[in-house]
């Protein structure tokens, strides 16, 4: 290995797995995170010479565990801490068993380490956004900057939330505990938000994050089959992921939904997602993820973009504004209004929204201005959207749109899915 590129890839892929395993092993979130970071620091120093081990994740977890045990031994002079270090050391590294036999590890209803960590961090003692932000950080797929962008807040603000969340866990004595069946429902909202944000970040950048979110979504659906919002989230992710093969052109630039070659969609995922949406409809307990999944199902029902039933989509967004109103939902609704009542009506709605540095707001406004023939303003909005975009593919798409926008060019339709 000539540089750290391979190690960075391992870090992105395995950090969450390693932290999850160490938290379960140590029962201490901060110690687990520090130990895993130390292990990756060691990897940066040693792997360029020795090469990447056959099982990078196993090497990281073992090294992190050893570092944590060493730290416990160094920092503790009490017999109880030495006994704890011996207990941790013996079953895994071949040392003699301690005199006091270990109790069998507690499993609980959540068997997957990463899903267990999500449920653990989504403790009701923490504010919902703090739960979600902390879990996203600990899982390691997202940086503080990425999480801040997802929450539409400045990075320093998000960093302070993370500090306060960890402090509250420490000062309030909130334990790392395997969630019981009774704990799951009150923590579910935060867990679903975490999984969806992981998916969204992956959809704009790293496919591995989407795969992990889908894996977690399937585990949740198996764990809580009677929760319609779990089914709705899985359907939403499947229907969105089905469009990935058509989402980029050969140059890697984003292809908006109206321009996608629908024959390239993954129709097995479409069928699975639509089936889950139908299950949700039969239950008659609509929630935000189910409604968003239904919107995507309507898009997937249309053989071509002009066949899209925008009236039905608008009705779904009207329902979503009742169930879970937010400026982002209102922005999505404005896109549907543009297709049913025209860009002028939609622009009036968009102008009332306060979404700060959210690049999609500027992208939608640019499309509406372009349709209205206000090209100079549209070009300025495209430039602003490109400046704020979180991925290179999005920036390239927005810059291309800006270049294509001029006084002699034709009108294009508003991008119907804000994720496209």
N, C-alpha and C positions, 0 to 999 in steps of 0.2 A: 504494500500500500504506500503510495508516494505522498499522499496528503491526507487531510482529515475528512475528505468528502464521504468516504465509506463509513467512517465513524459517525458522522452527522446523520447519515441515513439510518444507521442502527439506532441512534439516539431517538430519532423521530418515531421509528417503528416500535421500539422496545421499552422506552422510558415508562410508559403507563403500565405495562405488564410488570416491569421490575418493581416500581413503587407499590403497586397493588399487592404483589407477593410479599414484599418486605413489611408493609403495614400489617398484613395478616400475621406475619411471623413475629414482628416486634411489638405490635400494639401501640406504636408511637408514630404519628404521621410525620412530624418534623425530623425525627431520627431516621426514618425510612427515606425521606426525600434527600437528606444530606448524605446518607450512605450511598444512595444510587448516584448522586452527582459526583461523589468521590470516586466511585467505580469508573464512571465515564472519564473523569480526569486521568485516572490510571491508564485507561484504554488509549487515550490520546498520546500518552507518553510511551506506552509499550507496544501497541499494535503495529505502528509503522515498521518496527524492527522484527517483531515475532510473527506478524501476520494476523489476520482476523481468525479467531478460533472457530472450530466447526459449529459450535452452538453459541453465537454471540450473546443471546439473551441469558442462557444458562451461566455463561462466564460472568456477565454483569451482576446477576442475582447472587451468585456465590461470592464474588468479590465484595459486593455491597454488604452481604450478610457478615462476612468476616470482618470488614471494617467496623460495622456496627458493634459486633461483639468486642472487638479490641477497644473501641471507645468506651463501652460500658465498663470494661475492666480497668481502664486507665482512670476514668473519672470517678469511680466508686471505691470507697474504702470500707463500705459496710458489708458484712457477711451476706446479707440478703441480695445485694447486687451481684456479688461474686457467684452466689448460687444461681441467680437468674442467668448470668452469662454462661455458666456451665450447663444449665438446662437447655439454653438455645444452641450451644455448641455441640453437645453430645449427639443428638439424634441425627445430625446432618453431616458431621465431619469425622465420625469414627472415634470420638473420644469416649471414655467410659461413661455410662449412664450415671446421673446423680443418684444419691442414696434415696431421695424422695421420688417415687415414681411419678412420671408426668400423667396428667389427666389427658384423655383423648381429645384431640382438637375439636372445638365446637364448630359444627357445620351450619346449622340453621337452614332456612329455605333457599337462601341464595348461595349457590355453590361456586359460581364464577368469581375469581378474585377481583377483576375489574368492576364487574357489576356490584359486587359487595362493597367495594370502595366508594362507588357512586352513592349507594344507599346510605353508607355510613356518613359521608360528608354532607349529604342532604338532610342534616339534622334539623328538626323543627325549631330548635333554639336559635338558629341562624336565620337572618333575612333571606328570602328566596334568591335574590340576585347574588348574595354572598355565598350561598350554598353552591349555586351553579358555577360562579367564577372560581371558587376554590377547587371544585372537583375538576373543572376543565384544566386548571393549572397542574394539579397533582397527576392527572392522567398523562400529562406531558405532550399530548398532541398539539396543544395550542400554547403559544407564547402569551405573555401579558399584553403585548401590543395587539395580537389577534383577538384576544378576549375583549379588550377594550373596544375594538372596532365592531365586534358582534353586539356589544351593549350600547354602542353609539355614545361612548363617554371618553374623555381624555385618558391617555395611558396612566398619568400619575394618579388620577382619581381611582382607577381600577386597582393600581398597585396598593393604594391605601386600604381599599376594601379587602384585599387579600390579607394584608397584615392584620387588620382588625378581626377578620374571621378566624385566623389562626390563634390570635390572642384570646378570643372568646372561648375557643375550644380548650385552650390551655387553662385559662383562669377560671372557667366555669366547671372544669373537671369533666368535660364531655368525653366519655370514653370511646375508644375504638371497640365497638361491640358488633358481633354478628347480628344483623337485623332479625328480629323475630317476625313471625307472620303478622302480628298485630302492629308492627312498626311500618309495614310496607305502604299501606294506603296513604298515610299522612305525609310520606316522603315522596310519593309517586310523582307529584307535579314537578319537583325539582329534578328528579331523575329523568323524566321525559324531556325537560328543557335542556339538560346536559347532552343527552343523546342527539337531540335535534340540532343543537349548535355544533356538535362534532361533525354531524353529517353536512351541515351547511358550509362549514369551513373546508371540508374535504371536497365539496362539490365545486368550489371555486378554485381549488388548488391541488390538494393531495388525494388521489383516489383511495389510498390506503385508509384514510380517515373515514371515507364513506363505507368502505367494507367493514370497518370496525363498528361503525354506528349501526349498520344493518345486522351484524352479528349480535350486538347488544339488544337491538330491537326484537330479533327473533327469540333471544333468551327471555326477554321480558314477556313476550306474547305467550311463551310456554309456561312461564312462572305465574302469570296473572291473566289467564285466558278470558276471564269474565269482565275485564276492565276495557270498555269500548275505546277509551282514549289511547290505550296501548295498541290496540288493533288499528286505530286511525293513524297513529304515528308510523307504524310499520308500513301501512298502505301508502301514506304520503311519501315516505322515503323510496319505496319500490317504484312508484309511478314516476318520481323525479329521476331516479337513477336510470330508469329505462331509456331516457333520452340521451344519456351520455355518449353513445357511439356517434350521434349526429351533431354533437354540440360544438365541435371544432372543425374548421376547414383544414386542408392539407398543410397550411402554414401555421396552424395552431391558434388561429384567431376565432373568437367566439362567433357562433352562428345563432342568431335569434330564432325563437320557436317558429315564427311564420315561414322562415326560410329553410328550415331543416328538412332533410330527406327522411320522411317518416318510415320509409322501408328499412332504414337503418336502426330504428328503435328496437330495443330488446322486447319483443312481444311476449315472451314468457313472463318477464317481470310485469308487463302491462296487465296480462291476464291475472296474475297473482294479486296485484294491487287492486284491480277492479273487483275481484272476488271478495277481498277484505272490505272494500267500501260497501258492497252489497250487504255484507254481514252487519256492518255498523248501522246501515239504514234500517235493517230489520229490528234492531234493538231499540231504536227510537229514543236514544239518549245522546243527542248531538253535543259535541264539544269542539274546541278549536282545531285540534289535529284532524278530527273526522271531517270537519267542514273543508279544511284545506285539502285533504285527500280527495274529497268530492269534486273540488274545483279542478284538480289535476286529472281526475277521471273524465270529466267533461272534455278537457283538452284531448285526452287520449281516445275519446270516442269519435272525434272528428277525423275523417279520412284526409282532409286537407285543411289548411288554416282558414280559408273563407267559410268552411262548413261549421266552424266553431259556434256553439250555442251561447252567445254572449249574454243573452237575456237570463239564461239559467245561472251563468257564472255571477252576474250582478246580484241575482236573488240570494245566492250563497254568500256573497260578501256582505249583503245587507244583514243576513243572519249572523255572520261572524262579527259584525260591528255591534250586535246586541250581546253576543256571548262573550266576546273578548275584544272590546274596542281598543284600538291603539292607532297612532299616526301611521305606522307601517301598513296596517290593515286598510286604513283609509286611503293610502296611496295605491295599494292594489285595487281597491274598489274604483278609484278614479280611472285606472286603466280600462276597467270594464265599462265605465260610463263613457269613455271616449269612443268605444266601439258601438254603443247603443244610442247615445245622445249627441255625440260629436265632440271634437277636441276643445272647442271653446268652453263648453260646459265643464269638461274635465279640468281644464286649466284653472278655472275659477276655484275648483275644489283643491287643487294642488297648491295654489297660492296661499291657502289658509293653513297649511301644514308646517309645523316647526320640527324639522328633523336634522338641524345642524349640519354636520359634515357627512351625512349619509349620501353616498354617491348616487344611489339609485334615484333619489328625489330629483337630482339634477339631470340624470339621464332621461327620466320620464318627462320632465319639463321640456327638455331639449326636443324630444320626439313630438310633443304636442305643439310646440312653437314651430317646428319644421312643417307639420301638417297645416298649420295656419298661415304659412308663407312668411313667417317672421324669421328669416334665415340668419340675420346678423345675431339676433338674440339666441337663436338655437345653437349657432356655432360657439358662442360664449359659454352656454350651458354644457355642451359636449366637452369643451376644454376643462371646465370645472369638474365635471364628473370623472373625466380621465385622471385628473390630478388627485382625486380622492379615492379612486378605485383601489381595491385591495389586492388585485392579481394582475399579472402582466397580460393575460389573455383578455381580461375586461378592459384594460387600458388600450390595448391594440384595437379592440372592437370599437370603442368610443372614439378613438382618434380617426379610425377609418370612417365612421359615421360623420364626423366633423368635416373631413376632407370631401365627402360625397355631398355635403349640404351646401348648396349655392343657389343664387337667384334663378338659374336656368334649369335646375334639376327638379325631378318629379317628387311627388309626395310619397312617403312610406307610412306604413301602419305603425301604431304604437306596439312595442314589444309586449305581448300579452302576459308573459310570465316574468316577474321581476327577477327570477332566478336565472333566466336565460340570457 
